[in-house]
Amino acid sequence: MVLVRPSRYTHKLIEETGEFTVNIVPPQLKDVVQYCGTVSGRDHDKFKERKLTAIPSEKVKTPIIKECILHFECRVVNKNDLVPSELEKSIVSNLYPKGDFHRVYFGEILACQHEV
């Protein structure tokens, strides 16, 4: 399960492909994770800027990140939008001041790789 805001470039890619990968990052790449979470792949080549290596997955078209220690290749089996009225008011006011609520993607794991 992954949560992605509709404003994110990742949302567009998952909607187009129906697939996604989850890459588990080693502790030494903490700064890379922070950077990648603050800039958009729509405007930046994060792989090039942070010297990451995209390599082909086994089962999906979405690449995995070589520098990560664990990779899950998934296909979307269901998706739901968060419903503001079903969230605590403090969550809505603190995490969604712009009203950009996440979409929840449920994925079937098609393959799992460890340190490729």
Backbone as XML, in Angstrom:
<?xml version="1.0"?>
<chain id="A" units="angstrom">
  <residue number="1" name="MET">
    <atom name="N" x="0.844" y="-1.157" z="0.000"/>
    <atom name="CA" x="0.000" y="0.000" z="0.000"/>
    <atom name="C" x="0.899" y="1.233" z="0.000"/>
  </residue>
  <residue number="2" name="VAL">
    <atom name="N" x="0.607" y="2.163" z="-0.901"/>
    <atom name="CA" x="1.316" y="3.438" z="-0.937"/>
    <atom name="C" x="0.291" y="4.561" z="-1.033"/>
  </residue>
  <residue number="3" name="LEU">
    <atom name="N" x="0.631" y="5.696" z="-0.467"/>
    <atom name="CA" x="-0.229" y="6.874" z="-0.520"/>
    <atom name="C" x="0.476" y="7.940" z="-1.336"/>
  </residue>
  <residue number="4" name="VAL">
    <atom name="N" x="-0.238" y="8.505" z="-2.312"/>
    <atom name="CA" x="0.349" y="9.502" z="-3.201"/>
    <atom name="C" x="-0.662" y="10.630" z="-3.401"/>
  </residue>
  <residue number="5" name="ARG">
    <atom name="N" x="-0.206" y="11.847" z="-3.275"/>
    <atom name="CA" x="-1.085" y="13.000" z="-3.522"/>
    <atom name="C" x="-1.298" y="13.157" z="-5.029"/>
  </residue>
  <residue number="6" name="PRO">
    <atom name="N" x="-2.501" y="13.503" z="-5.458"/>
    <atom name="CA" x="-2.771" y="13.690" z="-6.887"/>
    <atom name="C" x="-1.905" y="14.763" z="-7.543"/>
  </residue>
  <residue number="7" name="SER">
    <atom name="N" x="-1.382" y="15.691" z="-6.767"/>
    <atom name="CA" x="-0.533" y="16.745" z="-7.325"/>
    <atom name="C" x="0.864" y="16.241" z="-7.683"/>
  </residue>
  <residue number="8" name="ARG">
    <atom name="N" x="1.225" y="15.069" z="-7.236"/>
    <atom name="CA" x="2.574" y="14.536" z="-7.459"/>
    <atom name="C" x="2.715" y="13.892" z="-8.834"/>
  </residue>
  <residue number="9" name="TYR">
    <atom name="N" x="3.903" y="13.998" z="-9.376"/>
    <atom name="CA" x="4.218" y="13.375" z="-10.663"/>
    <atom name="C" x="4.065" y="11.860" z="-10.570"/>
  </residue>
  <residue number="10" name="THR">
    <atom name="N" x="4.414" y="11.286" z="-9.438"/>
    <atom name="CA" x="4.271" y="9.844" z="-9.218"/>
    <atom name="C" x="2.829" y="9.395" z="-9.420"/>
  </residue>
  <residue number="11" name="HIS">
    <atom name="N" x="1.884" y="10.219" z="-8.992"/>
    <atom name="CA" x="0.459" y="9.899" z="-9.160"/>
    <atom name="C" x="0.140" y="9.702" z="-10.642"/>
  </residue>
  <residue number="12" name="LYS">
    <atom name="N" x="0.595" y="10.619" z="-11.466"/>
    <atom name="CA" x="0.371" y="10.537" z="-12.917"/>
    <atom name="C" x="0.958" y="9.241" z="-13.474"/>
  </residue>
  <residue number="13" name="LEU">
    <atom name="N" x="2.163" y="8.904" z="-13.057"/>
    <atom name="CA" x="2.824" y="7.704" z="-13.574"/>
    <atom name="C" x="2.102" y="6.427" z="-13.149"/>
  </residue>
  <residue number="14" name="ILE">
    <atom name="N" x="1.674" y="6.354" z="-11.898"/>
    <atom name="CA" x="0.947" y="5.163" z="-11.435"/>
    <atom name="C" x="-0.381" y="5.042" z="-12.166"/>
  </residue>
  <residue number="15" name="GLU">
    <atom name="N" x="-1.072" y="6.153" z="-12.354"/>
    <atom name="CA" x="-2.352" y="6.121" z="-13.070"/>
    <atom name="C" x="-2.164" y="5.639" z="-14.512"/>
  </residue>
  <residue number="16" name="GLU">
    <atom name="N" x="-1.085" y="6.047" z="-15.150"/>
    <atom name="CA" x="-0.823" y="5.659" z="-16.542"/>
    <atom name="C" x="-0.418" y="4.199" z="-16.673"/>
  </residue>
  <residue number="17" name="THR">
    <atom name="N" x="0.373" y="3.701" z="-15.734"/>
    <atom name="CA" x="0.934" y="2.350" z="-15.875"/>
    <atom name="C" x="0.200" y="1.282" z="-15.080"/>
  </residue>
  <residue number="18" name="GLY">
    <atom name="N" x="-0.448" y="1.669" z="-13.989"/>
    <atom name="CA" x="-1.072" y="0.681" z="-13.110"/>
    <atom name="C" x="-0.043" y="-0.138" z="-12.344"/>
  </residue>
  <residue number="19" name="GLU">
    <atom name="N" x="1.170" y="0.388" z="-12.246"/>
    <atom name="CA" x="2.262" y="-0.322" z="-11.571"/>
    <atom name="C" x="3.059" y="0.662" z="-10.717"/>
  </residue>
  <residue number="20" name="PHE">
    <atom name="N" x="3.795" y="0.110" z="-9.767"/>
    <atom name="CA" x="4.731" y="0.917" z="-8.988"/>
    <atom name="C" x="5.753" y="-0.006" z="-8.333"/>
  </residue>
  <residue number="21" name="THR">
    <atom name="N" x="6.859" y="0.574" z="-7.931"/>
    <atom name="CA" x="7.846" y="-0.166" z="-7.149"/>
    <atom name="C" x="8.016" y="0.537" z="-5.809"/>
  </residue>
  <residue number="22" name="VAL">
    <atom name="N" x="8.356" y="-0.249" z="-4.811"/>
    <atom name="CA" x="8.704" y="0.285" z="-3.495"/>
    <atom name="C" x="10.151" y="-0.118" z="-3.263"/>
  </residue>
  <residue number="23" name="ASN">
    <atom name="N" x="11.002" y="0.872" z="-3.069"/>
    <atom name="CA" x="12.433" y="0.645" z="-2.886"/>
    <atom name="C" x="12.808" y="1.030" z="-1.465"/>
  </residue>
  <residue number="24" name="ILE">
    <atom name="N" x="13.372" y="0.093" z="-0.713"/>
    <atom name="CA" x="13.757" y="0.349" z="0.670"/>
    <atom name="C" x="15.184" y="0.899" z="0.679"/>
  </residue>
  <residue number="25" name="VAL">
    <atom name="N" x="15.315" y="2.076" z="1.243"/>
    <atom name="CA" x="16.563" y="2.830" z="1.190"/>
    <atom name="C" x="17.440" y="2.507" z="2.405"/>
  </residue>
  <residue number="26" name="PRO">
    <atom name="N" x="18.752" y="2.312" z="2.187"/>
    <atom name="CA" x="19.647" y="2.101" z="3.331"/>
    <atom name="C" x="19.821" y="3.409" z="4.112"/>
  </residue>
  <residue number="27" name="PRO">
    <atom name="N" x="20.157" y="3.310" z="5.389"/>
    <atom name="CA" x="20.272" y="4.509" z="6.235"/>
    <atom name="C" x="21.217" y="5.582" z="5.686"/>
  </residue>
  <residue number="28" name="GLN">
    <atom name="N" x="22.265" y="5.184" z="5.011"/>
    <atom name="CA" x="23.235" y="6.169" z="4.521"/>
    <atom name="C" x="22.680" y="7.047" z="3.396"/>
  </residue>
  <residue number="29" name="LEU">
    <atom name="N" x="21.510" y="6.718" z="2.861"/>
    <atom name="CA" x="20.897" y="7.535" z="1.811"/>
    <atom name="C" x="19.749" y="8.396" z="2.347"/>
  </residue>
  <residue number="30" name="LYS">
    <atom name="N" x="19.743" y="8.624" z="3.648"/>
    <atom name="CA" x="18.679" y="9.412" z="4.274"/>
    <atom name="C" x="18.539" y="10.795" z="3.626"/>
  </residue>
  <residue number="31" name="ASP">
    <atom name="N" x="19.659" y="11.449" z="3.323"/>
    <atom name="CA" x="19.607" y="12.779" z="2.713"/>
    <atom name="C" x="19.026" y="12.727" z="1.303"/>
  </residue>
  <residue number="32" name="VAL">
    <atom name="N" x="19.249" y="11.637" z="0.598"/>
    <atom name="CA" x="18.694" y="11.461" z="-0.747"/>
    <atom name="C" x="17.172" y="11.350" z="-0.667"/>
  </residue>
  <residue number="33" name="VAL">
    <atom name="N" x="16.686" y="10.598" z="0.313"/>
    <atom name="CA" x="15.240" y="10.454" z="0.506"/>
    <atom name="C" x="14.618" y="11.812" z="0.795"/>
  </residue>
  <residue number="34" name="GLN">
    <atom name="N" x="15.256" y="12.573" z="1.653"/>
    <atom name="CA" x="14.732" y="13.893" z="1.998"/>
    <atom name="C" x="14.668" y="14.780" z="0.757"/>
  </residue>
  <residue number="35" name="TYR">
    <atom name="N" x="15.708" y="14.765" z="-0.047"/>
    <atom name="CA" x="15.726" y="15.564" z="-1.272"/>
    <atom name="C" x="14.629" y="15.109" z="-2.233"/>
  </residue>
  <residue number="36" name="CYS">
    <atom name="N" x="14.556" y="13.808" z="-2.465"/>
    <atom name="CA" x="13.586" y="13.281" z="-3.433"/>
    <atom name="C" x="12.146" y="13.542" z="-3.001"/>
  </residue>
  <residue number="37" name="GLY">
    <atom name="N" x="11.921" y="13.694" z="-1.705"/>
    <atom name="CA" x="10.583" y="13.989" z="-1.223"/>
    <atom name="C" x="10.206" y="15.454" z="-1.314"/>
  </residue>
  <residue number="38" name="THR">
    <atom name="N" x="11.166" y="16.295" z="-1.685"/>
    <atom name="CA" x="10.880" y="17.732" z="-1.735"/>
    <atom name="C" x="10.927" y="18.331" z="-3.131"/>
  </residue>
  <residue number="39" name="VAL">
    <atom name="N" x="11.418" y="17.583" z="-4.111"/>
    <atom name="CA" x="11.427" y="18.081" z="-5.494"/>
    <atom name="C" x="10.630" y="17.127" z="-6.379"/>
  </residue>
  <residue number="40" name="SER">
    <atom name="N" x="10.109" y="17.648" z="-7.463"/>
    <atom name="CA" x="9.273" y="16.845" z="-8.356"/>
    <atom name="C" x="10.081" y="16.263" z="-9.506"/>
  </residue>
  <residue number="41" name="GLY">
    <atom name="N" x="9.812" y="15.003" z="-9.801"/>
    <atom name="CA" x="10.405" y="14.365" z="-10.971"/>
    <atom name="C" x="9.892" y="14.973" z="-12.270"/>
  </residue>
  <residue number="42" name="ARG">
    <atom name="N" x="8.835" y="15.745" z="-12.176"/>
    <atom name="CA" x="8.298" y="16.458" z="-13.330"/>
    <atom name="C" x="9.288" y="17.542" z="-13.771"/>
  </residue>
  <residue number="43" name="ASP">
    <atom name="N" x="10.018" y="18.105" z="-12.794"/>
    <atom name="CA" x="10.919" y="19.229" z="-13.057"/>
    <atom name="C" x="12.401" y="18.907" z="-12.885"/>
  </residue>
  <residue number="44" name="HIS">
    <atom name="N" x="12.702" y="17.790" z="-12.235"/>
    <atom name="CA" x="14.093" y="17.432" z="-11.930"/>
    <atom name="C" x="14.354" y="15.974" z="-12.289"/>
  </residue>
  <residue number="45" name="ASP">
    <atom name="N" x="15.568" y="15.694" z="-12.753"/>
    <atom name="CA" x="16.007" y="14.312" z="-12.936"/>
    <atom name="C" x="16.679" y="13.888" z="-11.628"/>
  </residue>
  <residue number="46" name="LYS">
    <atom name="N" x="15.874" y="13.352" z="-10.725"/>
    <atom name="CA" x="16.378" y="13.004" z="-9.391"/>
    <atom name="C" x="17.464" y="11.938" z="-9.448"/>
  </residue>
  <residue number="47" name="PHE">
    <atom name="N" x="17.349" y="11.021" z="-10.390"/>
    <atom name="CA" x="18.367" y="9.974" z="-10.517"/>
    <atom name="C" x="19.719" y="10.608" z="-10.837"/>
  </residue>
  <residue number="48" name="LYS">
    <atom name="N" x="19.732" y="11.491" z="-11.805"/>
    <atom name="CA" x="20.980" y="12.137" z="-12.204"/>
    <atom name="C" x="21.504" y="13.056" z="-11.098"/>
  </residue>
  <residue number="49" name="GLU">
    <atom name="N" x="20.612" y="13.851" z="-10.518"/>
    <atom name="CA" x="21.023" y="14.827" z="-9.511"/>
    <atom name="C" x="21.550" y="14.177" z="-8.232"/>
  </residue>
  <residue number="50" name="ARG">
    <atom name="N" x="21.075" y="12.990" z="-7.903"/>
    <atom name="CA" x="21.504" y="12.313" z="-6.674"/>
    <atom name="C" x="22.304" y="11.039" z="-6.949"/>
  </residue>
  <residue number="51" name="LYS">
    <atom name="N" x="22.733" y="10.890" z="-8.199"/>
    <atom name="CA" x="23.588" y="9.760" z="-8.602"/>
    <atom name="C" x="22.969" y="8.410" z="-8.240"/>
  </residue>
  <residue number="52" name="LEU">
    <atom name="N" x="21.694" y="8.257" z="-8.570"/>
    <atom name="CA" x="20.992" y="6.992" z="-8.378"/>
    <atom name="C" x="20.946" y="6.249" z="-9.703"/>
  </residue>
  <residue number="53" name="THR">
    <atom name="N" x="20.852" y="4.938" z="-9.636"/>
    <atom name="CA" x="20.860" y="4.105" z="-10.833"/>
    <atom name="C" x="19.526" y="3.395" z="-10.985"/>
  </residue>
  <residue number="54" name="ALA">
    <atom name="N" x="18.805" y="3.729" z="-12.047"/>
    <atom name="CA" x="17.548" y="3.030" z="-12.354"/>
    <atom name="C" x="17.891" y="1.779" z="-13.151"/>
  </residue>
  <residue number="55" name="ILE">
    <atom name="N" x="17.399" y="0.634" z="-12.689"/>
    <atom name="CA" x="17.622" y="-0.619" z="-13.415"/>
    <atom name="C" x="16.276" y="-1.298" z="-13.654"/>
  </residue>
  <residue number="56" name="PRO">
    <atom name="N" x="16.197" y="-2.127" z="-14.690"/>
    <atom name="CA" x="14.920" y="-2.775" z="-15.006"/>
    <atom name="C" x="14.440" y="-3.696" z="-13.886"/>
  </residue>
  <residue number="57" name="SER">
    <atom name="N" x="13.150" y="-3.694" z="-13.687"/>
    <atom name="CA" x="12.511" y="-4.632" z="-12.763"/>
    <atom name="C" x="12.328" y="-5.962" z="-13.475"/>
  </residue>
  <residue number="58" name="GLU">
    <atom name="N" x="11.970" y="-6.988" z="-12.720"/>
    <atom name="CA" x="11.729" y="-8.309" z="-13.311"/>
    <atom name="C" x="10.326" y="-8.443" z="-13.889"/>
  </residue>
  <residue number="59" name="LYS">
    <atom name="N" x="9.331" y="-7.868" z="-13.209"/>
    <atom name="CA" x="7.929" y="-8.116" z="-13.568"/>
    <atom name="C" x="7.143" y="-6.892" z="-14.020"/>
  </residue>
  <residue number="60" name="VAL">
    <atom name="N" x="7.605" y="-5.695" z="-13.694"/>
    <atom name="CA" x="6.877" y="-4.483" z="-14.068"/>
    <atom name="C" x="7.787" y="-3.578" z="-14.892"/>
  </residue>
  <residue number="61" name="LYS">
    <atom name="N" x="7.183" y="-2.613" z="-15.567"/>
    <atom name="CA" x="7.962" y="-1.697" z="-16.403"/>
    <atom name="C" x="8.633" y="-0.596" z="-15.585"/>
  </residue>
  <residue number="62" name="THR">
    <atom name="N" x="8.115" y="-0.338" z="-14.409"/>
    <atom name="CA" x="8.687" y="0.678" z="-13.535"/>
    <atom name="C" x="10.060" y="0.203" z="-13.049"/>
  </residue>
  <residue number="63" name="PRO">
    <atom name="N" x="11.093" y="1.056" z="-13.132"/>
    <atom name="CA" x="12.422" y="0.609" z="-12.698"/>
    <atom name="C" x="12.541" y="0.525" z="-11.181"/>
  </residue>
  <residue number="64" name="ILE">
    <atom name="N" x="13.587" y="-0.155" z="-10.746"/>
    <atom name="CA" x="13.952" y="-0.160" z="-9.334"/>
    <atom name="C" x="15.241" y="0.648" z="-9.191"/>
  </residue>
  <residue number="65" name="ILE">
    <atom name="N" x="15.590" y="0.965" z="-7.960"/>
    <atom name="CA" x="16.769" y="1.780" z="-7.685"/>
    <atom name="C" x="17.874" y="0.875" z="-7.149"/>
  </residue>
  <residue number="66" name="LYS">
    <atom name="N" x="18.947" y="0.774" z="-7.921"/>
    <atom name="CA" x="20.036" y="-0.148" z="-7.594"/>
    <atom name="C" x="20.614" y="0.077" z="-6.200"/>
  </residue>
  <residue number="67" name="GLU">
    <atom name="N" x="20.715" y="1.312" z="-5.774"/>
    <atom name="CA" x="21.344" y="1.640" z="-4.497"/>
    <atom name="C" x="20.493" y="1.251" z="-3.279"/>
  </residue>
  <residue number="68" name="CYS">
    <atom name="N" x="19.275" y="0.852" z="-3.507"/>
    <atom name="CA" x="18.399" y="0.448" z="-2.401"/>
    <atom name="C" x="18.655" y="-1.008" z="-2.029"/>
  </residue>
  <residue number="69" name="ILE">
    <atom name="N" x="18.213" y="-1.398" z="-0.839"/>
    <atom name="CA" x="18.531" y="-2.733" z="-0.327"/>
    <atom name="C" x="17.420" y="-3.753" z="-0.526"/>
  </residue>
  <residue number="70" name="LEU">
    <atom name="N" x="16.220" y="-3.283" z="-0.816"/>
    <atom name="CA" x="15.090" y="-4.184" z="-1.012"/>
    <atom name="C" x="14.113" y="-3.527" z="-1.966"/>
  </residue>
  <residue number="71" name="HIS">
    <atom name="N" x="13.543" y="-4.319" z="-2.867"/>
    <atom name="CA" x="12.669" y="-3.786" z="-3.906"/>
    <atom name="C" x="11.412" y="-4.644" z="-4.018"/>
  </residue>
  <residue number="72" name="PHE">
    <atom name="N" x="10.259" y="-3.989" z="-4.034"/>
    <atom name="CA" x="8.991" y="-4.673" z="-4.268"/>
    <atom name="C" x="8.419" y="-4.159" z="-5.577"/>
  </residue>
  <residue number="73" name="GLU">
    <atom name="N" x="8.063" y="-5.073" z="-6.460"/>
    <atom name="CA" x="7.446" y="-4.720" z="-7.735"/>
    <atom name="C" x="5.958" y="-5.028" z="-7.621"/>
  </residue>
  <residue number="74" name="CYS">
    <atom name="N" x="5.131" y="-4.028" z="-7.875"/>
    <atom name="CA" x="3.699" y="-4.168" z="-7.604"/>
    <atom name="C" x="2.839" y="-3.732" z="-8.784"/>
  </residue>
  <residue number="75" name="ARG">
    <atom name="N" x="1.664" y="-4.350" z="-8.859"/>
    <atom name="CA" x="0.640" y="-3.872" z="-9.783"/>
    <atom name="C" x="-0.537" y="-3.411" z="-8.936"/>
  </residue>
  <residue number="76" name="VAL">
    <atom name="N" x="-1.183" y="-2.356" z="-9.373"/>
    <atom name="CA" x="-2.302" y="-1.794" z="-8.629"/>
    <atom name="C" x="-3.496" y="-2.738" z="-8.733"/>
  </residue>
  <residue number="77" name="VAL">
    <atom name="N" x="-4.050" y="-3.112" z="-7.583"/>
    <atom name="CA" x="-5.243" y="-3.961" z="-7.568"/>
    <atom name="C" x="-6.467" y="-3.198" z="-7.068"/>
  </residue>
  <residue number="78" name="ASN">
    <atom name="N" x="-6.234" y="-2.067" z="-6.412"/>
    <atom name="CA" x="-7.339" y="-1.238" z="-5.941"/>
    <atom name="C" x="-6.782" y="0.130" z="-5.594"/>
  </residue>
  <residue number="79" name="LYS">
    <atom name="N" x="-7.635" y="1.126" z="-5.627"/>
    <atom name="CA" x="-7.233" y="2.470" z="-5.222"/>
    <atom name="C" x="-8.442" y="3.188" z="-4.636"/>
  </residue>
  <residue number="80" name="ASN">
    <atom name="N" x="-8.173" y="3.992" z="-3.637"/>
    <atom name="CA" x="-9.220" y="4.764" z="-2.965"/>
    <atom name="C" x="-8.663" y="6.122" z="-2.583"/>
  </residue>
  <residue number="81" name="ASP">
    <atom name="N" x="-9.512" y="7.124" z="-2.638"/>
    <atom name="CA" x="-9.124" y="8.448" z="-2.168"/>
    <atom name="C" x="-9.483" y="8.582" z="-0.695"/>
  </residue>
  <residue number="82" name="LEU">
    <atom name="N" x="-8.612" y="9.251" z="0.055"/>
    <atom name="CA" x="-8.938" y="9.530" z="1.448"/>
    <atom name="C" x="-10.175" y="10.420" z="1.495"/>
  </residue>
  <residue number="83" name="VAL">
    <atom name="N" x="-11.030" y="10.166" z="2.450"/>
    <atom name="CA" x="-12.270" y="10.927" z="2.601"/>
    <atom name="C" x="-12.095" y="11.879" z="3.787"/>
  </residue>
  <residue number="84" name="PRO">
    <atom name="N" x="-12.054" y="13.180" z="3.527"/>
    <atom name="CA" x="-11.800" y="14.144" z="4.599"/>
    <atom name="C" x="-12.737" y="13.999" z="5.797"/>
  </residue>
  <residue number="85" name="SER">
    <atom name="N" x="-13.990" y="13.724" z="5.551"/>
    <atom name="CA" x="-14.962" y="13.631" z="6.652"/>
    <atom name="C" x="-14.719" y="12.412" z="7.542"/>
  </residue>
  <residue number="86" name="GLU">
    <atom name="N" x="-13.911" y="11.474" z="7.071"/>
    <atom name="CA" x="-13.611" y="10.279" z="7.856"/>
    <atom name="C" x="-12.287" y="10.396" z="8.619"/>
  </residue>
  <residue number="87" name="LEU">
    <atom name="N" x="-11.618" y="11.526" z="8.485"/>
    <atom name="CA" x="-10.357" y="11.769" z="9.183"/>
    <atom name="C" x="-10.587" y="12.686" z="10.382"/>
  </residue>
  <residue number="88" name="GLU">
    <atom name="N" x="-9.735" y="12.558" z="11.380"/>
    <atom name="CA" x="-9.799" y="13.481" z="12.510"/>
    <atom name="C" x="-9.549" y="14.900" z="12.007"/>
  </residue>
  <residue number="89" name="LYS">
    <atom name="N" x="-10.240" y="15.851" z="12.582"/>
    <atom name="CA" x="-10.107" y="17.247" z="12.144"/>
    <atom name="C" x="-8.677" y="17.750" z="12.262"/>
  </residue>
  <residue number="90" name="SER">
    <atom name="N" x="-7.957" y="17.303" z="13.298"/>
    <atom name="CA" x="-6.574" y="17.752" z="13.471"/>
    <atom name="C" x="-5.679" y="17.231" z="12.343"/>
  </residue>
  <residue number="91" name="ILE">
    <atom name="N" x="-5.959" y="16.042" z="11.856"/>
    <atom name="CA" x="-5.194" y="15.491" z="10.731"/>
    <atom name="C" x="-5.449" y="16.324" z="9.487"/>
  </residue>
  <residue number="92" name="VAL">
    <atom name="N" x="-6.705" y="16.640" z="9.246"/>
    <atom name="CA" x="-7.059" y="17.444" z="8.069"/>
    <atom name="C" x="-6.389" y="18.812" z="8.146"/>
  </residue>
  <residue number="93" name="SER">
    <atom name="N" x="-6.474" y="19.479" z="9.284"/>
    <atom name="CA" x="-5.918" y="20.831" z="9.387"/>
    <atom name="C" x="-4.389" y="20.839" z="9.379"/>
  </residue>
  <residue number="94" name="ASN">
    <atom name="N" x="-3.766" y="19.831" z="9.979"/>
    <atom name="CA" x="-2.300" y="19.806" z="10.047"/>
    <atom name="C" x="-1.629" y="19.259" z="8.793"/>
  </residue>
  <residue number="95" name="LEU">
    <atom name="N" x="-2.212" y="18.229" z="8.190"/>
    <atom name="CA" x="-1.554" y="17.558" z="7.068"/>
    <atom name="C" x="-2.117" y="17.919" z="5.701"/>
  </residue>
  <residue number="96" name="TYR">
    <atom name="N" x="-3.314" y="18.477" z="5.680"/>
    <atom name="CA" x="-3.959" y="18.773" z="4.398"/>
    <atom name="C" x="-4.512" y="20.193" z="4.337"/>
  </residue>
  <residue number="97" name="PRO">
    <atom name="N" x="-3.712" y="21.197" z="4.665"/>
    <atom name="CA" x="-4.231" y="22.567" z="4.644"/>
    <atom name="C" x="-4.658" y="23.025" z="3.244"/>
  </residue>
  <residue number="98" name="LYS">
    <atom name="N" x="-4.097" y="22.407" z="2.220"/>
    <atom name="CA" x="-4.454" y="22.759" z="0.838"/>
    <atom name="C" x="-5.536" y="21.847" z="0.271"/>
  </residue>
  <residue number="99" name="GLY">
    <atom name="N" x="-5.983" y="20.872" z="1.059"/>
    <atom name="CA" x="-7.037" y="19.970" z="0.599"/>
    <atom name="C" x="-6.569" y="18.932" z="-0.405"/>
  </residue>
  <residue number="100" name="ASP">
    <atom name="N" x="-5.265" y="18.709" z="-0.488"/>
    <atom name="CA" x="-4.716" y="17.744" z="-1.453"/>
    <atom name="C" x="-4.577" y="16.369" z="-0.792"/>
  </residue>
  <residue number="101" name="PHE">
    <atom name="N" x="-5.696" y="15.694" z="-0.637"/>
    <atom name="CA" x="-5.741" y="14.415" z="0.066"/>
    <atom name="C" x="-5.141" y="13.289" z="-0.773"/>
  </residue>
  <residue number="102" name="HIS">
    <atom name="N" x="-4.448" y="12.398" z="-0.100"/>
    <atom name="CA" x="-3.781" y="11.278" z="-0.767"/>
    <atom name="C" x="-4.766" y="10.321" z="-1.431"/>
  </residue>
  <residue number="103" name="ARG">
    <atom name="N" x="-4.279" y="9.663" z="-2.458"/>
    <atom name="CA" x="-4.932" y="8.482" z="-3.010"/>
    <atom name="C" x="-4.155" y="7.285" z="-2.463"/>
  </residue>
  <residue number="104" name="VAL">
    <atom name="N" x="-4.867" y="6.273" z="-2.021"/>
    <atom name="CA" x="-4.250" y="5.064" z="-1.484"/>
    <atom name="C" x="-4.260" y="4.010" z="-2.583"/>
  </residue>
  <residue number="105" name="TYR">
    <atom name="N" x="-3.079" y="3.517" z="-2.938"/>
    <atom name="CA" x="-2.953" y="2.448" z="-3.933"/>
    <atom name="C" x="-2.635" y="1.148" z="-3.208"/>
  </residue>
  <residue number="106" name="PHE">
    <atom name="N" x="-3.412" y="0.135" z="-3.496"/>
    <atom name="CA" x="-3.162" y="-1.198" z="-2.961"/>
    <atom name="C" x="-2.505" y="-2.003" z="-4.068"/>
  </residue>
  <residue number="107" name="GLY">
    <atom name="N" x="-1.358" y="-2.588" z="-3.772"/>
    <atom name="CA" x="-0.625" y="-3.311" z="-4.791"/>
    <atom name="C" x="-0.447" y="-4.777" z="-4.468"/>
  </residue>
  <residue number="108" name="GLU">
    <atom name="N" x="-0.504" y="-5.575" z="-5.514"/>
    <atom name="CA" x="-0.124" y="-6.986" z="-5.403"/>
    <atom name="C" x="1.370" y="-7.055" z="-5.678"/>
  </residue>
  <residue number="109" name="ILE">
    <atom name="N" x="2.120" y="-7.664" z="-4.779"/>
    <atom name="CA" x="3.562" y="-7.802" z="-4.976"/>
    <atom name="C" x="3.803" y="-8.919" z="-5.983"/>
  </residue>
  <residue number="110" name="LEU">
    <atom name="N" x="4.403" y="-8.555" z="-7.117"/>
    <atom name="CA" x="4.693" y="-9.523" z="-8.178"/>
    <atom name="C" x="6.102" y="-10.083" z="-8.074"/>
  </residue>
  <residue number="111" name="ALA">
    <atom name="N" x="7.001" y="-9.308" z="-7.490"/>
    <atom name="CA" x="8.389" y="-9.750" z="-7.325"/>
    <atom name="C" x="9.018" y="-8.967" z="-6.183"/>
  </residue>
  <residue number="112" name="CYS">
    <atom name="N" x="10.009" y="-9.589" z="-5.574"/>
    <atom name="CA" x="10.760" y="-8.958" z="-4.492"/>
    <atom name="C" x="12.236" y="-9.279" z="-4.729"/>
  </residue>
  <residue number="113" name="GLN">
    <atom name="N" x="13.060" y="-8.260" z="-4.672"/>
    <atom name="CA" x="14.495" y="-8.457" z="-4.870"/>
    <atom name="C" x="15.249" y="-7.843" z="-3.693"/>
  </residue>
  <residue number="114" name="HIS">
    <atom name="N" x="16.364" y="-8.467" z="-3.368"/>
    <atom name="CA" x="17.193" y="-7.995" z="-2.266"/>
    <atom name="C" x="18.566" y="-7.629" z="-2.799"/>
  </residue>
  <residue number="115" name="GLU">
    <atom name="N" x="18.994" y="-6.398" z="-2.600"/>
    <atom name="CA" x="20.315" y="-5.900" z="-3.005"/>
    <atom name="C" x="20.778" y="-6.458" z="-4.344"/>
  </residue>
  <residue number="116" name="VAL">
    <atom name="N" x="20.263" y="-5.882" z="-5.408"/>
    <atom name="CA" x="20.625" y="-6.332" z="-6.762"/>
    <atom name="C" x="21.968" y="-5.794" z="-7.189"/>
  </residue>
</chain>
